Amino acid sequence: MTRLIGLQEDAVVDPTDMEIAAMHAALAPLGDYVAFIGMKRPLADYGKEEVLRLIEVVVDAYQAHMIEEHERLAAKERAYFETRLSRQPASSEGPR
């Protein structure tokens, strides 16, 4: 059987806490989409376009959460370093 992904069966990819949070953030949009197309339908009955839209909904929500979290962390880090720089005494020699 041809594998769809190049991982061994015993290989495990451990998601980070941020990735787990992004997965959780994708649940509501996923649920909204599934409710929209019909909760009682089995996945095997979804058409190709419905499956592609489902993937798009989940990936978009996941990526949006990851971007938002990375921007939040970058802002926090930027504020930290700006505070550190503002506490340093000014150099009288100027830039080198």
N, C-alpha and C positions, 0 to 999 in steps of 0.2 A: 504494500500500500504506500502511495506517495504521501509524504507529510506536507501539510500546508505551511508549516513554519519549520525553521531549521533548529528547533530545540529537541534535545533528547527527552524521552518520556519521563526520566527521573529528574530532569532539570527543573528548578523552581526559580521563578523570578519574584523576589520579595519586593512588593511595592513600598515606597516610602510613605511616611505619614501624610505628606502633601498629596501624593498620588491617591491614597485611600480617601482622603477628603474630597478630591476631585471626582472619584468614582461615586461617592455619596451625593455630590452635587449634581451628578448626571441622572440620579434616580427620578427626581420629580419631572424633568422634561421627558424622560423615557416613559414614565407612567402616563403623562398627559398624551403623548403620541399613541401609545397602545390603547388608551381609553377612546381616543378619537377614531381609530380604525376598527375598534371592536375587541373588547376584553375577552370575549368567549371564543375567538378564533385561535386555533393553534398556529404556532409559528410556521409550520409546514404549509399552511394555507395562504401565507403572505405572498404577494406577487413580488417580482424582482424590484420594482420601483418602491414598494412599501418597505422592503428590507433595506434598500439603499437609503431611504429617508430615515429609517430607524437608526442606521449606523451614523448618518449625518447628525441627527439630533443628539446622540450620545457623545460623539466625538466633539461636536461644537460645545456642548455643555462642559465636558471634561477640559478642553483647551481653554475655555473662557475662565474656568476656575483657576487653572494653573497660571494663566497670564495675570489674573487679578492677584493671586497670592505672591507671585514673583515681583510684581510691582509694589505690593505692600512691603515685602521684605527689603526690596531695594530702597524704598523711601526710608524705612527704619534704619538701614545701614548708612544711607547718605546723611541722615540727621545725626547719627552717632559720630561719624567722622567730621562733620561740620562743627559739632560741639567740641570735639577734641582739638580741631584746628583753631577754634576761637579761643581756646584756653592756653595755647602756646604763646610764649612771649614773642613779640615782633623782633625780627633780626635786623640789626643796624647795617649789616653788610649788603643787603639786597640780594637779588637772585644771582646765581652763578652761571 
